[in-house]
């Protein structure tokens, strides 16, 4: 018996879940074991296959856009592990973005939730405001308050563990870092980002130094802002696209590669050709997107000068950031980059490409699920017993550090920080000791 159509459609005509993408799903179930929320709860409606079925019924005007329906879309991490697992090539990433922007525009959420989301997006896409938060987190660490919060199981902003120092917060990036070695091998423009520059300014500085050491002439244009990734993944489409349009003129000189050291930012910048091409004829947006590279792609293609990398004896576990492994298909380059450092031993990490629960601002909106995944990831890290955990995304570093905190803990790094330390001849014990202190961990 056919379903009766609803008087008010769930979706409007602006970018609804595309019918051809919905029809690509044959409901085979290969996505189920790859999906973190299905692993947690075993609920069909909280699997990619189940969510696509809900999207399909809503698109056919068989389900209304209610809070009960949208909670299944909200619970999705957007990790895209299902995209990797799908034998039919279903673009679930496109479908969840299309669905979330419909929800963001058409569903009126309860007031507390609206206020929480408004507060998050009044802070995170703004580098200067994030820098103010970094000063606050530094003060909390120095005063001992952060350790108290974490010891009592606290979560959210005050439990985060960026390795911020006064020196990093007062330093300023130069506008230009020339290639070392007398020869310019390529030209690159560095994206500084919002969370990355606000909480991990040291990572940007290390990225510029390492690129220059590998022969890149690096420009760091001032006035950059957020790339829009956080808002796009949360359904705030118009705000995300506005940020993207403002950012491109800062980075696009028509020739240089765009170097990105944040997995989430890189995946969105590589998609600018689709996101910003509203007419089907925007060749500039596509050309810009084609020049975007993760920093690991650049560095593994160039390789260092002979003898430039010095010994850094450490046992390192590598976590695959979702938007690097699943969205961009980049898995081997970061590992090769690390393995090139003399003395580095890469230790296996169970479920290395399973989401840690950060997922943009997911760990601030869906705290219980995010905490379950964070604890699961931390348990695998502890079982691997590395000297350090390495991840190429600021959200992952914040989330995993928060769940690794307490006791002796395991310090965390971005991969370029270890390359930078090796190039500068930093002692491994000193590096680990400093990072444990900055992250509020006990020494071993």
Beta strands, then each sheet from edge to edge (+ up, - down):
strand 1: 176-177
strand 2: 186-190
strand 3: 216-219
strand 4: 257-260
strand 5: 292-294
strand 6: 314-319
strand 7: 344-347
strand 8: 388-391
strand 9: 411-413
sheet 1: 1+ 3- 2- 4- 5-
sheet 2: 7+ 6+ 8+ 9+
end
